[in-house]
Amino acid sequence: MTAVDQSPSLPVLDAAQARVLGCLVEKEATTPETYPLTVNAAQVAANQRTARDPVMALSTGDVHHALRQLESLGLARQQFSSRAERYEHRIATALDLTRQQVALLGLLLLRGPQTVGELYARSERLHRFADAEEVRHQLERLIQRQPALVLQLPRAPGQREDRFVHLLGGEVDVAALAQRVQPDAPAGGSSALEQRVQQLEAQVAELQQQLAQLQERLGG
């Protein structure tokens, strides 16, 4: 068996819905001044070329449909403003999650399978964990839930650390995920530089989102 069955009591999201939900979680923490998100802002966030795996090219219609579907599942809620409809996530209420768990699930929705170390390093702007052990503890709580929201993947050849994946996308093909994930990089390397580049690219993406918001306020 290479797949893990998904409990029918959990919402099952397609790729677009998972990406958009992850964006709502991320932008609530990183750009609260533009949250809840308009459809256009959600599209910009969903199609970022950094901090996303895989990179996607969703249309406005794709994103709008995903938001409406998330709303029907109780995972998002529409807010109205004078100029545009806006959406906020409701994942904490719908799934009874803590802030720490929302942050981790948001990262898994946006970036696919990740190690404890990766989640700890990438979570700072969503939630500041005390250390990697706190991240692991929260992941274990998500695994032990009934039904589980997170799965610990078996290690593929060349990997030294366990990876974790969310279970909101239906059936998980463990073998296929193992083939996608690259072997762990040697210790040291250019991880600090890569992290700095990712931070700068994320800032550019946020500026693009704010520009889209400003264009909407100015009527196009």
C-alpha positions, 0 to 999 in steps of 0.5 A: 500500500502506498496511499493513506486513506483520508477520513470522509469527515474532513473537507477534501480540497483540490489544489486551488482550494488548498493554495488559496486557503494557505494564502489566507492564513499567510496574509492574515499574519504577514499583511494584516493591513490588506486582510481580508483579501480581495479576489485579486489580492488572493490571486496574486498571493496564490501565484507567487513564485516564491514560498510556494510548491508547486508554483501555480498560475491560477486565473481570477475565475479559478481563485474566485471559485476556490474562495466560494467553495471554501466558503461553502465548506466553512473554511472561509467567509466573505466580507463586503466593503464599499469597493470589493468583496473580501475573504477571510479564513475560518480554519481555526473555528472550522477545525478547532485549531490553535494559532500554532496549528493554524500556522503550521497547517498554512505552511503545509498547504502552501509548500507541501511536505516539510521537515520540522526544521523547515517549518520552524525556519519558515514559520517566524512571520506566521507564529514565533515558536519557542524552538523546533521541539514546540513545532514537533509537539504541535505536529504530533497533536495534529497527527493524533487528532481523530481524524488526523490533519497531518501525516508523518511521511516515511523517509526516502533514500538520502533523507535524514529528517522526517517530513510532514504533509497535511491531509486536507487534499484527499488521499495521500500517495506516499510513494509519489511524494517520496519521489518528488522530495530531494535528498537532504542537503549537506550541513552548512551549505548556503541555507542562510543565503537561501533564506535571505533570498526567500525573505526578499522575494516574499517582500517583493510579493507583498509589495505586488499584493499591496499594489493590486489593492491600491489599483482596486481602490483607485478603480483599476 
